[in-house]
Amino acid sequence: MNSPGRFLLILGSFLPHLVMADPIPPSAKRIPHQVVAPHGHTRDDPYYWLRNRENPDVISYLQEENDYTSHMLRETEDLQKNLFDEIVGRIVQDDSSVPYREKNYEYYRRYRKGDSYPLSCRRRVGTKKEEIMFDIPSMAKGHKFYRHRTGELSSNEEIVAFSTDTRGRRIYTLRFKNLVTGEILSDKLEHVTGNHAWANDNKTVFYTRQDPETLRSYQVYKHVLGSPVQNDVLVFEEKDETFRCYVYKTKSGRFIVIGSSQTLSDEFLLIEADRPGDKPRIFSPRRRNLEYSIDHVDDRFLIRTNKEAPNFRLMSSPLEHTAEKNWEEVIPSRDDVYLSSVEVFRDYLVVTERRNALNRIRIRNAEGQWHEVDFEEPAYSASLGVNVEMNTEILRFSFESMRIPDSTFDYNMRTRQKSLLKQQKVLGGFDSDNYRTERLDATAKDGTKIPISLVYHKSVKRDGTAPLYLYGYGSYGSSMSAGFRSTMLSLINRGFVYAIAHVRGGQEHGRRWYEDGKLMKKKNTFTDFIDCAEHLAKEQYADPDRLFAGGGSAGGLLIGAVANMRPNLFRGLIADVPFVDVVTTMLDDTIPLTTFEYDEWGNPSEE
């Protein structure tokens, strides 16, 4: 919903009907085609030809659709301009991020007015002298597409890795810059993922390569600065096509970790960062339905895992005896709490959890005492920020709600004092006190309570006359947080209620919430969304004749299903980059993500 054009279906529906006769909508031609599964089953797909983006007929058809859309929206040109000006007018053009500390420097991004890309900067702690590591606007010039990632620093803080993609295919070139001399080193690692980790010798880099067609990351290589790329050593190769691999360094800096994961299984290998020439050793062998992640502190590994714990628990192991049989419980699993993540410090342990569909941040000190960070909104989003330093009592986190912009805090874990470092500035006279947020529950057909987060202008009355825009996703266990979206103000300020349906398929209520919205239970995602819409109309938050809805990617699948199940429920629907051809897509293991997602959608190649 970042483009003003996305609002036109909604706001344009209030315009008078056009007097002139409208053209007939384009219709894609049907060309007989059968998709054949390996086991011999077939399905007819007369639109299979649309997959070929090089086909001139495909381009021609897309142009017809664009022309038709432009014609149908021709009366909204003034509205389009107003929306664009509103949305852009709320954005601070010369903004900067909150600096975070790593060793002897503070790192941040800074935008100059008129630039589409930021400057990547740092300054030595205790000084105000800025070093521009990367002038990304200048680097992007001459490219039709440019994506830049400022990567990890060598241990001595002198060399920084960075990766660039100039095609938009998520295939990167990894390079290195000497921050002392300003020199871009000659090392150029092409056709890589951009993912990497430094050994502690300031010259050895571990990085990942992907399949050029499917983009599955499946190899970890080791490169030594100054040596020919063809001499790089293959450290690990993932041969199971349902897994993909990655590499990182533990927060302590002691271990290089090679991870290999699929939807329902993980495996990790370890290399001492001081000994990059060593062969990796397995942390604990993979097994089906065992998920875990690891970090290191002192003489223990901390392990977040679903081992006998659907909502995950925290365990630990000795450094030299890391097999599953040696894991010991630190935080038990709870039926009503989902353990989302773990952040380690020298004297503190921080966990993020989901309880009652809301994020929580809990902290344990060295004495084993727990406390929770307080948030006062009924619906909100809270997440950990960049916390690189181990030896600190300061926790960086972010907070926002549907009416309060993104706010960055430093939190003293000892004194429990919060310091607001920055709140996203919204131009155009925005005042959060002019808006109201609520958290509701709708009852699904099977009796399950489905959370709904919503926001509206305080002038809107709950009398069944307001238009409402309902958003949903509900896949991959991805929970929808009740965060702030300045673009939605263009609807809310016009009297809309904006709501998020936390349907099954996410993990708002833990792992069960996810399992009940996938595979053979996927229909719950769709019926939950319909039940939420009906509940909002019944409770008079919305005019039942002015309901609108949207979702993107897998959320577009949700919208496509809803459009077919209840075509008369909504006045308008927005399916943004929708994933709606699931069976044909999952039968094609040559396209990105397919093999990695069999556990989400099923594998139609299996009989």
N, C-alpha and C positions, 0 to 999 in steps of 0.2 A: 504493500500500500504506500510506497514512496513516490509514486507518480500521480500528479493531479488527474491524469486521464482515467485512473482507476475509479475516481468518484463519479465519472460522468454517467455511468449506467444508473447510479443511485439518484443523483441530483437531477439528471436529465429526465427521469421518469415523471417529474413534477411539471415539466413544460407542456404547453398545449400541443395537441396533435397537429402535425403539419397538414397544411391544406393541399399541397401538391402530392400527386401520386408517388409513392416510393417505389424504387426498383425492386425487382424480385431478388431475394437473398441468394447469394451464390450457393451452389450445391456441388460438393465434391463428386466426381464421377466414380462409379463402382466398376472395378476391374476384377473379375473372378480370380481368386488366389486361395490356395489351401496352405495353411501352416501345419506341418507334419511333425509330431513329437517323435523322439527316438523309439518309443514303444509302438508307434504306428497309428496312434489316434490322430485325427485331423480336426481342424476347425476352419471354417470359412472366414476370410478376412478380406473383403473387397476394397478396403482402404489401405492395404499393405503398401501400395505404391507410394503413399505419402511419406514413407520412411526415408526415401532417397532424396536428400536435400540438394543433390546435383541435377536432378531431373527438371528440365525447363517447365514441364507441366505443373510440378509442385510449386515452383516460384510463381508461375502465372496464377495458380489458384490462390496462393497467399496474397498476391497483389489484388485480386478480385475481392477478397475478404477485407483487405485494408481500404480499398476504394469504397466498398459498401458501408463500412463503419464510418468513414469520413463523411459520406453523404448523409447517413442517418443522424450524425451528430453535428451537422453543419449549423444548426440553430443554437448550438452551445458554445460557439467560438468565444464569445465574450465571457461566458462562464469558465471556459478552459483557461483563459488568460487571467481571470480573477483568482482562480484556484492556484495557478502556478505562482502568481505574485504573492499570494498569501503564504504558501508553503515555503518558498524561498525567503520571503521576508521575515520568517521566524528564526532563520538560521544566522548565527554569528559567523561572519565570513573570516574573521581573523582570530580564531579560537586556538586553544592549546590544551593538551592533556595534562593531568596532574603528574608531576615528576615522581618516579619511584627510584629508590636507592638500590644499587647493586655494587657492593664493595666501596670503591672510592669515588664513584660518580653517581649522578642522578640523570635518569633518561626520560625523555619526553618527546612528543610530536607537536609541531606548531604549524598552523595554517596561516598563509598570507592571503589577504583579501584578493579574490579573483582567481586563486589557484584551486584546481581540482584535487591536487595531491598535497600531502603535508611535507614539511621538512622533518627529518629524523635527527634529533639533537641530543647532546649531553652536556653536562657541566660538572666540574669537580666539586665535591661536597665542600661547602663553606665559601664558595665563590659564586659570582654571577656571570663569569666569562663563559659564553656559549660556544660550543664546538658543533658545527653542522656536519654530522656524519654523512648524510645523504641529502642532496638537493633533489628530491624526487620529481618535482615539477620539471626541472631541467632534463632529468634523465628520461622522462616520459615523452619529451618533444620528438616529433617525427614518427611516432608509433600510433597506429590506429587503435591499438589496445595495449595497455601497459598495467601490469600488476607487480608491485614491489613488496618484498618481505624483508625487513631488517631482522637478521637472525641472531645467533648466539655469539657471545664474545669469548675469546681465548681467556685462559685463566689469568694472564698478566694484563688483561684489559687493553691490549694494543692492537689486536686484529679482530675485526668483526666480519662474520659471514653475512651474505645477503643473496637473495634469489629473485629472479625476474621471470615473468611470463609475458611474452609479447604476442601470443596468438589466442589466448583465452581458452586453452585446452587443459589448463592445470598441469602443464609440462614445463618445468622450470630449468633455468641455468643457475647453478650455484657458483658464486664468486666470493672473493675476499678482499678486504680493504685494510691497509695498514693505517691506523688512526694517528700514528705519530708522524709519519711522513706524508700522509694523504694519498699514497700510491695504491692503485688497484692492482693486485697481484696478477701474475700471468695465469695462474691456475683457473681453469674453466671447466666445471663439471656440468655437462649438458645432458638434457633429457632425463632429469631427475625430479623427485617430488618436492624438493626444497627442505624436507625434514633432515636434521643433522644434529650431531652432538660432538663437542670437543673433548679429546683426552687432555690430561693435565700437563702435557709436554709443550703446549702452545703451537703444535705443528701437525698433529694427527687429528683428522676429522672422520667420523663415521657418518655415512649418509645412505639414503635409500633410493633405489631405482624402481620404476614401475613399468608394467607392460604398456607399450606405446598405443595399443588398440583398446584394451579394457581399462587401462589406468590403474590396474591393481598393483599396489606396492608389494613387491615380493622378494627383493634382494637388498641386503645391507653390505655396502662396500666400505673399505678403509682407504683414505687418501692421506698422503704426507705432503705438506706444502712444499712446492719446488720440484716435486717429482712428476714424471709424465703420467697422465691420466691412465694410459694403457697399462701402467704398472700397479694400478689400484688392486687391492686384494679383496676377493669375495669372502666375506666373513660369515654370512648366513643367507640361505635361500629357502623361501617358503614354497613347497611344492604342492600343497593342498590349495586348490583354487578357491575354496571358500574362506580362506584366511588372507589377511594382509598384514604387513609388518611395518614397524616404525622403530625409532631409536630416540633415547633421551638420556640425560644425566640426572642422577638423583640430586635432590636439593642440597644434600651434604657435600656434593662434589666428589664423592669417593667412587661411585660406580657408574659405568656406562651400561644402560639397560636396553636390550633388544627385545621388543615386544612383538608378538604375533597373535592376532585376534580374529575371531569371527563373532557372529551375533551371540552365540551361547558358549563360547569357550575362549580361554586365554592361555598363553604360555610366555614365559620370560627367560632370557638368558643374561648372564652377568659377565662383565669384564671390569677388572680394577682400572679406574681411570689413570692411575699412575703406571700401569703396565699394559699399554694398548696392544702390545705384541702377543699377549696371552690369548689362548683359545677361549671362547665363551663357554661358560658352564650353565647347565639348566637349573633354574630356580626350583621349579616343580613341574613335572611333565603335564602336558595338556590331557584333559579328559572331557568327554562330552558333558555339557551342562554344568561344568565348573568354571565360573567367572572369577577373576581376581585381578587386582592391581597392586603395585608395591612401591614403597619408598623406604628410605633408610634414615635412621637416627641412632647415634652412639653404637651400641653393640647389638642392635636388633633391626630386623626388617619389620615394617608395619604392612599388613596385608588386608585390604578391603576385599571381601569375598562373599559369595552367596553359598558357600559350603554349609549345607544343612541350615540355610538361612535365606529364604526367598527375598526378604527385604534387605539383605546384606548385613554383615557384622564386621567388626574389626578384630583381626588376630595379629599375632607376631611370631617371629621365629628367630633363632640364633643366626649369626652371620654364616656359619659354616655348615649348618644343618637346616636347609631350607625346604626340604621335601614336605609334602602335605601332612604327613604323619607327625611332624614336629611342630605344627602350628598350635598356638595357645590363644585362648580367647582374651580380648581386651575390652571390647564393647559387645554385649550380646545382641542378637537380633530381637526386634520387637514387631508384633503384628501390626501396630498402628503407626509405625515410623519407618521411613525409607532412608537408609544411610546413603547420601549422595556422593560425598567426597571427604577427603581427609587432608589437612595441612599440618605439617610437622614443624615445630620450633624446638630449640634446645630445652626450654623449660615449660613449654605449653603444647597442648594438643588441641587442634581446632577441627570440628566436624561440621559439615552442612547436612541437614536432614530435611525431609518433607514430612510434615504432619498436618493433617486436615487440609491437604492440598496447598499448603503454604511453606515457603522456605524458612528454615530456622538455622541459626548459627550458635553452636554450643562450644564452650571452652573449658578445658581441664588444666589445672595448674600442676606443678610438680608434686604437690601433696595429695593429688587425686581428687580435689574438689572441683565440682562442675558449676558453671553458671551459663545463662543464656542471654544473648543480646536482645534487648527489647525493641520491638517495632510497633507503632501505634495505629497503623492503617488496617482496615478490615480486609483489604486485598492489596498485595504488594509483591515486589520481587526483591530479593536480597541475594547477593553473591559475593564470593571472595574476589579481591583484586589481585594485583601483582604483589606477592610476598616472597621475595627472593632471599632475604636475609634469615639465617637461622637464629643468630644470637640477638634477639630483640624481643621486647614485650609489646611492640606495636603491631597490630593487625590492620591491614588495609582491606576495606570492603566497600561495596556499592549498594545503594538502596534507591528504589524508586517505586512509585505506585502509578495507578492509572491517571492520577491528577498531579502527582509530584514528579518533576523531572529527575533524571539520573543524578544522584548525589554521591560523592566520594568522601568516605570518612577514614580517619585514622582512629583506632580504638586501642586504648591502653588496657591490656589484658590484666594488669595488676590492679590499677585504680578503678577500672571499669568506666573511664571517662571517654566520651565520644568527641572528636573534633571534626567539624565539617570543613573539608578542604576546598570543595568546589561543588556547585550545583549547576547543571546544564542551564544556560541562559536561553530563555525563549523570548524573542523580540515580539513586538506587535501588541504590547499591553497585556500580556498574559499574567493572570493572577490565579494561583492554584486554589485560593479560597472561593473562587466562583464556581467550583465543580464539586460534585459529590461522587463518592465511590461506595459500592456495596458488594457483599458476597452473599449469594443465594444458593439454594439447592433445588433442583428440579427432580421429580421422581420419574425414573425410567419405567418402561412397561413391566420389567421384572422386579420392580421395587427398589432398585439401586438409586441412591441419592447422587445426582450429578452436579458438581459445583459450577456456578456461573459467577464470573467477575464482571462488574459493569461500572460505567462512569457516564455522567450526564451533567449538563449545566444546571446550576441551582434554580434557574427560572423554569425548568421543565417540570410539569406537573404529572404525577402518577395517576392519570385518569383515562388511559387507553387511547390517547390521541397522538402520541409521539411516534415518529418513524424510528426504527431500530435496525442497526447493522450488527449481525452476529458473526463472529469469526471462530474458526475451529481448525484443528490439525488431527491429532489422535493417531499417531503412528510412531514406530521405532522406540517407544518408551520415552519420547521427547515430551516433557511437560511444558505446558503453556503458562508462562509467568505473567502476572498482571502488571506489566510494565507500562512506561509512559511512551506515547507515540505522538509527537507534535503534529504529524500529518493529519491525525484523526480530529484535530481541533476544527478543521474545515467542515467536518460533519457535525461535531458536537455543538459548535457555536451556531449552527443553523437549526438546532433543536433536536438532533438525533441523540438517541441512547446508543452507546457503543458497548457491546458485551462480548465476552470470551466464554465459550462453552468448553469446559475441561473434560472432554469426552474420554471414554475408555480407549486405550491404545497408547496413551501417555502413561506417566507414572505418578500422577498427582496424588494418588492414594496408595502408592507402593507397587510392588511387582505384580500383584494380582490384577491391578488396574490395567497394566500392560498386557498381561496374558489374556485377559477377558476382552481385548480389542484387537486380536491378531488371528491369522490363519482361519480356522473354522468359526471363530467367534468375531470375525471382523465386522459382521453386520451390526454388532452392538455400537460401534463407532457411529454409524449412520443413524440408527434409531435414537441414540442418546442425543444427537444434535437436533433431530426433529422434536424430541420431547422437550429439550431446552427452549426451542423457539415457541412451542405451544405454551409452555409454562410462563414465559415472559409476556405473551399476549394475554393469557388468562389472568395473570396478576396485575394487569393494566400498566406494565412498563412500556408496552408497545401497542400501536394500532395494528390489529391483525391483518389489515389490508395494506400495511406499509412495512412489511418485514423484508429485510435484505440480508444476504449472507455472502461470505467469501472464505476462501482458503487457498493456499498455494502448495504446489508440488504434491506430496501425499495428501495435503489438505485439499488440493484440487480434486483428488479422487473422491474425497468426502463430499464435495460440492456436486460432482457429477452424479454420485449415487443418490444424493438428496433430490437433485433435479428430476431423476427418474422415479423415485419412490413417492415423492410428494410434489408434483409439478405446480400445483396451485397454492402451495403454502407461502411461497416467497414472491415478492413483486420483482425482484431482480437478484441475480446470482453472479458472482465473480469467481471463476476458476482460473487461478493464476498459475502459469506453467504446470498444468495439471498432469499428474501421472495416472492416466485413465485406461491404458491398454496393458493391463497387468499380465495377462496370460501370454500374449505374444512377446512381450518384453522379457519375461522370465524364461521363455523358451530359447532366447538368443544369448548365449554365454559369451559372445564376442563384444558386447557393449558394456560400458562402464557400470560397475556396481552389481550386475546381475548375480554373479556367483556368491557375492558377499551377503545377499539378501534373501537367500532361500528360506532361512528360518523366520523371516518376516512375512513373506507372501506364499511360501510353498514352492516346490520345485515341480513344475508340470512335466518335466522330462522323465520323472519317475512314475511308473504305472501304479 
